[in-house]
Amino acid sequence: MASSGIMLDLVDLSTRSIDVSLSIPSACADELAARFDVPRPQREFIPLESEELAWLRAAMGIDIEKPDIAGVLRGASWLDDLPYELHTGRELRLMLKGKKPLAVFFGQDVESDPWIFPEDVFTPWVERGRLVQRVQVLAGVRRLLYALPAEGWRIDAYLKMWDDGEKCGWNDEFERREGELLGYEQWQIEYWLKARKVRFHAAEQHAATDVHAPGPLALRRGRG
């Protein structure tokens, strides 16, 4: 069945983590638009109403028993083709399973979007001693960091790495170190570095004709 170029992220609201990402067949996307007037996402994210998600789950044969699942539509990305699972959007789920030692969120200090700074779902686990937290605000940029208790050293190491990167200029060695601190495997880091170079080259060419072309920050933030 032909792909529509649209992805469905099923999000566990208890951890605000993506449980699974699925490619929506073109026929399902067309029927969803016809039945519920749901637009095709381009660069935006489109949350589905419960009735819309129920129809799509039935149409695609999705069988997930968790009660607190939300559905979000988005356009497919090159990140979906990586041969491993990105941590981005899956941070708390992976940390509670012990599969991710460090999670980092950053943005403007005035930002209050819980999808950017998900403190509300992380705080209970900090209070229970399952995670440790650090907040840093510099020049209007807020960084929110969480680590497993035995991995708390990674917070200081990450902040030092970031500071050094801003002073020296970001390069592959900083990118590699970031991947290590975030808990990616070595082969995943090396694959990322190669894929990133290809995407940067494509983005530079595309930027000449597209004012909305993603810059290096947009590409790097797909890392997790």
C-alpha positions as CSV (number, residue, x, y, z in Angstrom):
1,M,0.0,0.0,0.0
2,A,1.4,3.4,-1.0
3,S,2.7,5.7,1.7
4,S,1.1,9.1,2.2
5,G,4.3,10.7,3.5
6,I,2.4,11.3,6.8
7,M,3.5,9.8,10.1
8,L,1.3,9.0,13.1
9,D,3.0,9.3,16.5
10,L,1.2,7.5,19.3
11,V,2.1,9.2,22.5
12,D,1.8,7.8,26.0
13,L,0.5,10.8,27.9
14,S,1.7,9.5,31.3
15,T,5.3,9.9,30.2
16,R,4.7,12.2,27.2
17,S,6.8,9.8,25.2
18,I,6.2,8.4,21.7
19,D,5.2,4.8,22.1
20,V,5.3,4.0,18.3
21,S,5.6,5.9,15.0
22,L,3.7,4.5,12.0
23,S,3.6,5.5,8.4
24,I,0.0,6.2,7.3
25,P,-1.1,4.6,4.0
26,S,-2.2,7.1,1.4
27,A,-5.8,5.7,1.2
28,C,-6.2,6.1,5.0
29,A,-4.9,9.7,4.9
30,D,-7.3,10.5,2.1
31,E,-10.2,9.0,4.0
32,L,-9.2,10.7,7.2
33,A,-9.2,14.1,5.4
34,A,-12.6,13.3,3.7
35,R,-14.4,12.1,6.9
36,F,-13.0,14.6,9.4
37,D,-11.5,17.4,7.4
38,V,-8.1,16.7,8.9
39,P,-5.4,18.6,6.9
40,R,-2.2,17.0,5.7
41,P,0.6,18.2,7.9
42,Q,3.6,19.9,6.3
43,R,6.0,21.2,9.0
44,E,3.4,21.4,11.7
45,F,2.2,18.8,14.2
46,I,-1.6,18.0,14.2
47,P,-3.1,16.5,17.3
48,L,-6.0,14.2,16.6
49,E,-9.3,14.2,18.3
50,S,-10.3,11.0,20.1
51,E,-12.9,10.2,17.4
52,E,-10.3,10.8,14.6
53,L,-7.7,8.6,16.3
54,A,-10.2,5.8,17.0
55,W,-11.2,5.7,13.3
56,L,-7.5,5.7,12.2
57,R,-6.6,2.9,14.7
58,A,-9.4,0.8,13.4
59,A,-8.6,1.5,9.7
60,M,-4.9,0.7,10.2
61,G,-5.5,-2.3,12.6
62,I,-3.6,-0.7,15.4
63,D,-4.0,-2.6,18.6
64,I,-2.6,-0.8,21.6
65,E,-4.2,-1.4,25.0
66,K,-2.8,1.6,26.9
67,P,-5.6,3.9,27.9
68,D,-3.7,7.3,27.9
69,I,-2.6,7.3,24.2
70,A,-2.8,10.5,22.1
71,G,-2.3,10.6,18.3
72,V,-0.3,13.3,16.5
73,L,0.1,13.6,12.7
74,R,3.3,15.0,11.2
75,G,5.1,14.9,7.9
76,A,7.6,12.1,7.4
77,S,11.3,13.1,7.9
78,W,14.7,11.7,7.0
79,L,15.0,11.0,10.7
80,D,12.3,8.3,10.3
81,D,14.7,6.4,8.1
82,L,17.5,6.1,10.6
83,P,18.2,2.4,11.5
84,Y,17.8,3.0,15.2
85,E,15.3,4.6,17.5
86,L,15.9,8.3,18.2
87,H,15.6,9.3,21.9
88,T,13.8,12.6,20.9
89,G,10.2,12.5,22.2
90,R,10.9,9.2,24.0
91,E,13.1,10.5,26.8
92,L,11.2,9.6,29.9
93,R,10.1,6.2,28.6
94,L,13.7,5.3,27.9
95,M,15.0,6.7,31.2
96,L,12.5,4.8,33.3
97,K,13.6,1.6,31.6
98,G,17.2,2.4,32.3
99,K,18.0,2.7,28.6
100,K,18.9,6.4,28.6
101,P,21.2,8.0,31.2
102,L,20.7,11.7,30.3
103,A,18.0,13.9,28.8
104,V,18.3,17.5,27.8
105,F,15.7,20.0,26.9
106,F,16.4,23.6,25.9
107,G,14.6,26.7,24.5
108,Q,13.8,30.3,25.3
109,D,13.4,30.9,29.1
110,V,9.9,32.4,28.5
111,E,8.8,29.2,26.8
112,S,6.1,27.3,28.8
113,D,5.1,24.6,26.3
114,P,5.1,21.3,28.2
115,W,6.1,19.5,25.0
116,I,9.3,21.5,25.1
117,F,9.9,21.6,28.8
118,P,8.1,18.5,30.1
119,E,8.7,19.1,33.8
120,D,5.2,18.0,34.8
121,V,5.8,14.4,33.9
122,F,9.4,14.3,35.0
123,T,9.0,16.0,38.4
124,P,7.2,13.0,40.1
125,W,10.1,10.8,39.2
126,V,12.6,13.3,40.6
127,E,10.6,13.4,43.8
128,R,10.7,9.6,44.1
129,G,14.5,9.6,43.6
130,R,14.4,7.9,40.2
131,L,15.9,10.9,38.5
132,V,18.0,14.0,39.3
133,Q,17.3,17.4,37.8
134,R,19.3,20.5,36.9
135,V,18.1,23.8,35.5
136,Q,20.5,26.3,33.9
137,V,19.5,29.7,32.4
138,L,22.0,31.7,30.4
139,A,21.5,34.6,28.1
140,G,17.7,33.9,27.9
141,V,18.2,30.2,27.0
142,R,16.9,27.6,29.5
143,R,18.4,24.2,29.7
144,L,16.6,21.5,31.6
145,L,18.6,18.4,32.3
146,Y,17.6,15.0,33.9
147,A,19.9,12.1,34.6
148,L,19.6,8.7,36.3
149,P,21.0,9.0,39.9
150,A,24.1,7.0,39.1
151,E,24.7,9.0,36.0
152,G,24.5,12.5,37.5
153,W,28.1,13.3,36.4
154,R,26.8,13.5,32.9
155,I,25.0,16.8,33.7
156,D,28.2,18.6,34.5
157,A,29.9,16.9,31.6
158,Y,27.2,18.0,29.2
159,L,27.1,21.6,30.4
160,K,30.9,21.8,30.1
161,M,30.8,20.3,26.6
162,W,28.2,22.8,25.5
163,D,30.2,25.7,26.9
164,D,33.4,24.5,25.2
165,G,31.5,24.0,21.9
166,E,30.2,27.6,22.0
167,K,33.7,28.9,22.6
168,C,35.6,26.7,20.1
169,G,32.9,26.2,17.5
170,W,30.8,23.0,17.2
171,N,32.4,20.1,15.3
172,D,32.2,16.4,14.9
173,E,34.0,15.7,18.1
174,F,31.5,17.7,20.1
175,E,28.7,16.0,18.2
176,R,30.2,12.6,19.1
177,R,30.6,13.5,22.7
178,E,27.0,14.7,22.9
179,G,25.8,11.4,21.6
180,E,27.9,9.5,24.1
181,L,26.5,11.6,27.0
182,L,22.9,11.1,25.8
183,G,23.3,7.4,25.8
184,Y,23.6,6.5,22.1
185,E,25.6,3.5,21.1
186,Q,28.9,4.0,19.2
187,W,27.6,2.7,15.9
188,Q,24.6,4.9,16.1
189,I,26.7,8.0,16.7
190,E,28.9,7.2,13.7
191,Y,25.9,6.6,11.5
192,W,24.4,9.9,12.7
193,L,27.6,11.8,11.9
194,K,27.5,10.6,8.3
195,A,23.8,11.2,7.9
196,R,24.1,14.7,9.4
197,K,26.8,15.7,6.9
198,V,24.6,14.6,4.0
199,R,21.6,16.5,5.4
200,F,23.7,19.7,6.1
201,H,24.9,19.6,2.5
202,A,21.3,19.2,1.2
203,A,20.0,21.9,3.5
204,E,22.7,24.4,2.4
205,Q,21.7,23.8,-1.2
206,H,17.9,24.0,-0.4
207,A,18.3,27.2,1.7
208,A,19.1,29.2,-1.4
209,T,15.5,28.7,-2.7
210,D,13.5,28.0,0.5
211,V,13.4,30.6,3.3
212,H,12.0,28.0,5.6
213,A,14.8,25.5,5.1
214,P,16.0,24.1,8.5
215,G,19.3,25.3,9.8
216,P,21.9,23.3,11.8
217,L,20.0,23.8,15.1
218,A,16.8,22.3,13.6
219,L,18.7,19.3,12.3
220,R,20.7,18.8,15.5
221,R,17.6,18.9,17.7
222,G,16.4,15.7,16.1
223,R,19.0,14.0,18.2
224,G,17.4,13.5,21.6
